Amino acid sequence: MAGHRFTRVVIPPRKLVVITAPSGAGKTSIVKKLLEQIPYLGFSVSCTTRPRREGEQHGREYYFISVDEFKRKIAAGEFAEYEEVYPGMFYGTLKSEIERIWNNRKVALFDIDVKGAHNLKKMYGDDCLTIFISPPSRESLENRLRNRHTENAKTLKQRLQRAIEELAMAPQFDKQVVNADFDTAFMRVKNHITNFLKPAETHIH
């Protein structure tokens, strides 16, 4: 109507996007590219007690803390989700990390293990989109893990056994994407996210 002035206001949603996969399926590469291309995503840095790998920085890839400190945070109820992935090796998402991202008016983006993703979905429901990245085959997953050269024979066997268990959980997640070709898989993931996050809008006059 003439004389009416409309102002478009985009309401930042308090939402979560969770990318999960067995180790070696390529989820971290997808997450890195998402952060480069979608400015309203904020990366949720997990806590872990695993040793830091070469090139990793505290507060960037993970918050690297001791087992004792991790257990203190569990006791204090500071985690939205956590898991002892292997004996003495914990991973978890701090509630304060999610709030930090939301307070920056961004959507929280996660690169976490399968059980952690399942737990976040249970906690946040429809405000949480979970995307499971599958390898094209078990053989390709094993080859990727071997070629990373970050595992010894014992931990490689552990990761492969865990990956087989995790692949069986794929139907529990909102979306499944097979990472046979990286660019194709990335675009499918990106489309799932943009559809999920169509911004809430109000019109004020």
C-alpha positions in Angstrom: 0.0 0.0 0.0 1.3 3.5 -0.9 2.8 5.3 2.1 3.6 2.2 4.0 7.3 1.5 4.7 8.3 -2.1 5.2 11.5 -3.1 6.9 12.8 -6.7 6.6 14.2 -8.1 9.8 16.0 -11.4 9.7 15.7 -13.2 13.0 18.9 -15.2 13.8 17.7 -18.7 14.8 19.1 -20.5 17.8 19.8 -23.6 15.8 22.4 -26.4 15.4 23.8 -28.1 12.3 25.6 -31.4 13.1 27.9 -33.1 10.6 28.8 -36.6 11.7 30.4 -39.7 10.2 32.7 -42.5 11.0 36.3 -41.4 11.3 37.9 -41.1 7.8 34.6 -40.5 5.9 35.6 -36.8 5.1 33.3 -34.8 7.4 36.0 -32.4 8.6 36.9 -31.3 5.0 33.2 -30.7 4.4 32.9 -28.7 7.6 35.9 -26.5 6.7 34.4 -25.6 3.3 31.0 -24.9 4.8 32.7 -22.4 7.2 34.4 -20.8 4.2 31.2 -20.4 2.2 28.4 -19.8 4.7 29.2 -16.8 6.9 26.4 -17.3 9.4 27.8 -20.6 10.6 29.9 -20.7 13.7 32.1 -23.7 14.5 31.6 -25.4 17.8 35.0 -26.3 19.2 34.7 -29.6 21.2 36.7 -30.6 24.2 38.9 -33.7 24.1 41.4 -35.5 26.2 43.2 -37.1 23.2 46.8 -35.9 22.4 47.2 -33.0 20.1 48.3 -33.8 16.6 50.9 -31.9 14.7 49.5 -28.6 13.4 46.5 -28.5 15.8 45.9 -25.6 18.1 44.1 -25.4 21.4 40.8 -23.6 20.9 40.8 -24.0 17.1 40.4 -27.7 16.3 39.7 -28.7 19.9 40.0 -27.6 23.5 42.7 -30.0 24.7 42.2 -30.7 28.4 43.2 -33.4 30.9 41.0 -36.4 31.9 40.7 -34.9 35.4 39.6 -31.5 34.1 37.1 -33.3 31.7 35.6 -35.3 34.6 35.3 -32.1 36.7 33.3 -30.5 33.9 31.1 -33.6 33.7 30.4 -33.4 37.4 29.6 -29.7 37.1 27.1 -30.4 34.3 28.9 -28.2 31.8 28.5 -30.5 28.8 25.6 -30.6 26.3 26.9 -34.1 25.3 30.0 -36.1 26.0 31.3 -39.6 25.4 34.3 -41.8 26.4 35.1 -42.8 22.8 38.0 -45.0 23.7 39.2 -45.9 27.2 40.5 -42.7 28.8 39.8 -40.7 25.6 36.8 -38.3 26.1 35.1 -35.9 23.6 32.3 -33.4 24.5 30.5 -30.3 23.6 30.3 -27.5 26.2 27.0 -25.8 26.7 28.9 -22.5 27.0 30.4 -23.1 23.5 26.9 -23.3 22.0 25.8 -20.1 23.8 28.9 -18.3 22.6 28.0 -19.0 19.0 24.4 -18.1 19.5 25.3 -14.9 21.2 27.4 -14.0 18.1 24.1 -14.4 16.1 25.3 -17.5 14.3 24.1 -21.0 13.8 26.2 -23.6 15.7 28.0 -26.0 13.3 29.4 -29.3 14.7 32.0 -31.8 13.5 31.5 -34.6 16.0 31.3 -38.4 16.4 28.1 -40.3 15.7 26.9 -40.9 19.3 27.5 -37.3 20.2 25.5 -36.2 17.2 22.7 -38.6 18.2 22.7 -37.1 21.8 22.5 -33.5 20.5 19.6 -34.4 18.3 17.8 -35.9 21.3 18.5 -32.7 23.3 17.6 -30.1 20.7 15.0 -31.9 18.5 13.7 -29.9 15.6 16.2 -27.1 16.2 19.0 -29.5 15.3 19.8 -30.8 11.8 21.9 -34.0 11.7 23.7 -35.0 8.5 25.5 -38.4 8.3 28.4 -38.6 5.9 28.9 -42.1 4.6 32.0 -43.4 2.7 31.2 -45.1 -0.7 32.4 -48.4 0.8 34.0 -49.9 3.9 37.1 -50.6 1.8 37.4 -46.9 0.9 37.0 -45.9 4.6 39.8 -48.3 5.6 42.1 -47.0 2.9 41.4 -43.4 4.0 42.3 -44.2 7.6 45.5 -46.0 6.6 46.6 -43.2 4.3 46.2 -40.5 7.0 49.1 -42.2 8.8 47.7 -40.9 12.2 47.0 -44.4 13.6 49.1 -47.3 14.8 47.9 -50.9 14.2 46.0 -51.0 17.4 44.1 -47.7 17.1 43.5 -48.4 13.4 41.7 -51.6 14.3 39.7 -49.8 17.0 38.6 -47.1 14.6 37.6 -49.6 11.9 35.6 -51.6 14.4 33.9 -48.5 15.6 33.2 -47.3 12.0 31.4 -50.5 11.2 29.1 -50.0 14.3 28.6 -46.3 13.4 27.6 -47.0 9.8 24.7 -49.1 11.1 23.4 -46.0 12.8 23.1 -43.9 9.6 19.3 -44.3 9.3 18.8 -42.6 12.7 19.9 -39.2 11.3 17.9 -36.5 9.4 19.9 -36.7 6.2 22.5 -39.1 4.7 25.1 -38.1 2.1 27.5 -40.5 0.5 31.0 -38.9 0.0 32.1 -40.7 -3.2 32.9 -37.4 -4.9 33.7 -34.5 -2.6 32.2 -31.6 -4.6 29.0 -33.5 -5.1 28.7 -34.5 -1.4 29.5 -30.9 -0.3 26.8 -29.4 -2.5 24.2 -31.9 -1.1 25.2 -31.0 2.4 25.1 -27.3 1.7 21.6 -27.6 0.2 20.3 -29.5 3.2 21.6 -26.8 5.4 20.2 -23.9 3.5 16.8 -25.6 3.3 16.8 -26.1 7.0 17.9 -22.6 7.8 15.5 -20.6 5.6 15.5 -17.4 7.7 12.5 -16.5 9.8 11.4 -13.0 8.7 9.1 -10.4 10.0 7.8 -7.4 8.1 7.3 -4.2 10.1 5.5 -1.2 8.8 
